[in-house]
Amino acid sequence: MKMKSSKRSIINPFIVMDIMERANSIEQKGQTVVHMEVGQPGTSAPEAAKNFLKKSMEDNPMGYTVALGLPDLRKKIAELYGDWYGLDVDWNRIIITGGSSAGFILAFTALFDKLDKVGLANPGYPSYRQIMKTLNLDPILINTTEKNKYQPTPNDLSRYNINGLLIASPGNPTGSMIDREPLEALVNYCADRKISLISDEIYHGIQYDMQPSTVLEFSDNCYIINSFSKYFSMTGWRIGWIVVPKEHVRIVERIQQNMFICASHASQILAIGAFEGKVELEKNLMTYRDNREKLLNVLPEFGFNNIAPPDGAFYLYIDISEFSSDSYDFVKKMLDVGGVAITPGIDFDPINGKSKIRLSYARSTPEILNGIERIKIFMREKKYLQ
């Protein structure tokens, strides 16, 4: 007799990870793949960070840290809010997490009870809703429009009775950002209705023609989630942070103590050193900017004319309805035949995502140029283009 599994374990796969596995299988057979599927920088952690960790490991053993995280790291993050936004954030409100994923689990557990309804922009990062389902929460997909850059508005929210709202600016998969005034309107809407607000700001630092605003500019009564994965180029180190209201610090600390104990000591040390890698990090940003421009210039030549406005992050969310009504099938063909790994829109939008794909341009420029050439060949060989 097979062991029984829980109902809350019945969640959808994170399809981009399945695509990565499929690409890995192809590479194991000796073929090459251009990776434009995953939101992972093509660069490693900054050299200053690695050197700092190396020195620290020679001098001190790695072990448990306090559940809230190393004070030196929390103070460094507080300084970042001063540098980026001109804000004086109390470092005691900052809690170090095992990547933003652990931050979401902590936030959802601290703020919501069983069957609480939490609003999410659709399209959006798929793991939001899957994590919520495992916690017996009710994710409410709020369909957004191209007119509003695929970001929710108070008018959109007025149609729903929700306990919480999670926003992301820049967003994944679109890369679109919420302008300052609409962001303040969302904050005020939630405050007036006692809706718990969580802001995913993990792509801050990666923006192009406009500067992002943090929700902390408008309210301290919210949760902010961020990570060292994207701007700091440290995905595999699984290190992030959350900023919570002062009265919630002990609440989250207790949950962290029991669920995770603490974030990785080595990753926390590495993160402290990462703040000395600004020159290298800004060079990475220039690469993303260059890749973005190259893709936006050439993709229309391949028939990809409808692209969400990529204000930040390193993604393009593209309408492929002219070529396919099955984005997963399109993506598998692009990988198996064209040798380019991308992500189907159904990962981010279970309602309208069959006609969308997401393309990541976080890798090196030579890799992106290789990917462009392969996409062109694929589109012509499959008769999508004459």
Stockholm file with secondary structure:
# STOCKHOLM 1.0

chainA/1-386         MKMKSSKRSIINPFIVMDIMERANSIEQKGQTVVHMEVGQPGTSAPEAAKNFLKKSMEDNPMGYTVALGLPDLRKKIAELYGDWYGLDVDWNRIIITGGSSAGFILAFTALFDKLDKVGLANPGYPSYRQIMKTLNLDPILINTTEKNKYQPTPNDLSRYNINGLLIASPGNPTGSMIDREPLEALVNYCADRKISLISDEIYHGIQYDMQPSTVLEFSDNCYIINSFSKYFSMTGWRIGWIVVPKEHVRIVERIQQNMFICASHASQILAIGAFEGKVELEKNLMTYRDNREKLLNVLPEFGFNNIAPPDGAFYLYIDISEFSSDSYDFVKKMLDVGGVAITPGIDFDPINGKSKIRLSYARSTPEILNGIERIKIFMREKKYLQ
#=GR chainA/1-386 SS CCCCCCGGGCCCCCHHHHHHHHHHHHHHTTCCCEECSSCCCSSCSCHHHHHHHHHHHHHSCCCCCCTTCCHHHHHHHHHHHHHHHCCCCCGGGEEEESHHHHHHHHHHHHHCCTTCEEEEEESCCHHHHHHHHHTTCEEEEEECCGGGTTCCCHHHHTTCCCSEEEEESSCTTTCCCCCHHHHHHHHHHHHHTTCEEEEECTTTTCBSSSCCCCGGGTCSSSEEEEESSSTTCCGGGCCEEEECCGGGHHHHHHHHHHHTSSCCHHHHHHHHHHTTCHHHHHHHHHHHHHHHHHHHHHGGGGTCCCBCCCCBTTEEEEECTTTCSCHHHHHHHHHHTTCEECEEGGGTCTTTGGGEEEEECCSCHHHHHHHHHHHHHHHHHTTSCC
#=GC SS_cons         CCCCCCGGGCCCCCHHHHHHHHHHHHHHTTCCCEECSSCCCSSCSCHHHHHHHHHHHHHSCCCCCCTTCCHHHHHHHHHHHHHHHCCCCCGGGEEEESHHHHHHHHHHHHHCCTTCEEEEEESCCHHHHHHHHHTTCEEEEEECCGGGTTCCCHHHHTTCCCSEEEEESSCTTTCCCCCHHHHHHHHHHHHHTTCEEEEECTTTTCBSSSCCCCGGGTCSSSEEEEESSSTTCCGGGCCEEEECCGGGHHHHHHHHHHHTSSCCHHHHHHHHHHTTCHHHHHHHHHHHHHHHHHHHHHGGGGTCCCBCCCCBTTEEEEECTTTCSCHHHHHHHHHHTTCEECEEGGGTCTTTGGGEEEEECCSCHHHHHHHHHHHHHHHHHTTSCC
//
